[in-house]
Amino acid sequence: MSLKDQIKNLSQEYLQEIISLRRHLHANPEISFQEFNTSKFIASKLTEYGIPFTEGIVKTGIVALLKGKNPDKKVIALRADMDALAIKEENNVEYKSKNEGLMHACGHDVHTASLLGTAKILNQVKDQLEGTIKLIFQPGEEKAPGGASLMIAEGVLKNPSPLSIFGQHVFPNMEAGKVGFRTGMYMASTDEIYITITGKGGHAAMPAEYINPVLIGAEVLRELHSIFMTPPAPLPAPTVLAFGKFLANGTTNVIPGEVKISGTFRTMDEKWRAVVKERIRQIVKSKTESMGGSCEVTILDGYPYLINDEKTTAAARKAAEDFLGKENVEELPLRMTAEDFAFYTQHIPGCFYRLGTGNKAKGITSGVHTSTFDIDEKALETGMGLMAWLAIEELRR
């Protein structure tokens, strides 16, 4: 039997076990950087599989080393994130979240369970591999500064140093059994914007006696939107500037003294990213002061843009077509969403791809970050099997 067929058979054999692991993780979600029980659960499984690991990286992160023959010949890395979101689950399933107000609404339970399945598969065939596979179970993808950046700072890409890294992410818009790849620029950078505008509060009936920060804030947003979201000419790079929070603690006849505005800025060019952030500061200051107010602008640097290495991704796509069939491998469009996997790709070649988890016939269509997100669990067979095969082919490359 070929190694590829062994991987497929093991994926089928382990599917029910990995489904049970995923359901346990789904029912017991933990917020970013608080994944203590999740970490213990992962450690227990790696111990059961006989795979050595190091825990306590960025408190809850785990790194395991799976060594084949000639372990120093080549090292590659596979990564799964494991944190959940502050969302109340509305699914009526037996594995519904037991932690009130928390939910695996972005599929990190799937990523973690899949990587555990991949680890078990690769451990069964390690005598047929040459090199070392580093398994990274990462905390805090959903919260800045991102668990990836912190794990890198603590040396996750050293001792031994992988030559490339792979990560996968659930994709409910794609049917289970399929995957998607994109070479080159794939996902946007992301920064958080916090604006405080101070005016002078007062009675709404006496406009001569107050400076209305609500009006100033509205004008600031209108100008920012007209410049960066509906510009007269194309911008240098894809750009999203959006504000989802506007707090003005007044009432019908009370003008507050200040307003607080929060938003996000995303793009796909680092030079343009720096230019826009400075222009945001200038525009807010200029508009606010012209209307008699004052302001404070804080922009927190988030994740960088994500680039899929051309050679690594092309090889991975070819391997996926070989493993799943060309009809099950799709081209992905650019996304303005962000992912802290991008930090890894700033250091070594990487490939971040999508795992189809939807099933329209079964009504499994809810998007990530929604209270009804769920998956067709058949996707776990693809998730663990394909990642194992990608690792094998990358060690051979």
Buried (B, 14 or more C-beta within 10 A) or exposed (E): EEBBEBBBEBBEEBBEBBBEBBBBBBBBBBBBBBBEBBBEBBBEBBEEBEBEBEBEBBBBBBBBBBBBEEBEEBBBBBBBBBBBBEBEBEBEEEBBBEBEEBBBBBBBBBBBBBBBBBBBBBBBBBEEBBBBBBBBBBBBBBBBBBBBBBBBEBEBBEEBEBBBBBBBBBBBEBBBBBBBBBBEBBBBBBBBBBBBBBBBBBEBEEEEEBBBBBBBBBBBBEBBBEBBEEEEEEBEBBBBBBBEEBEBEBEEEEBBBBBBBBBBBBBBBEEBBEBBBEEBBEBBBEBBEEBEBBBBBEBEEBBBBBBBBEEBBBBBBBBBBEBBEEEBBBEBEEBBBBBBBBBBBBBBBBBBBBBBBBBEEEEBEBEBBBBBBBBBBBBBBBBBBBBBBBBBBBBEB
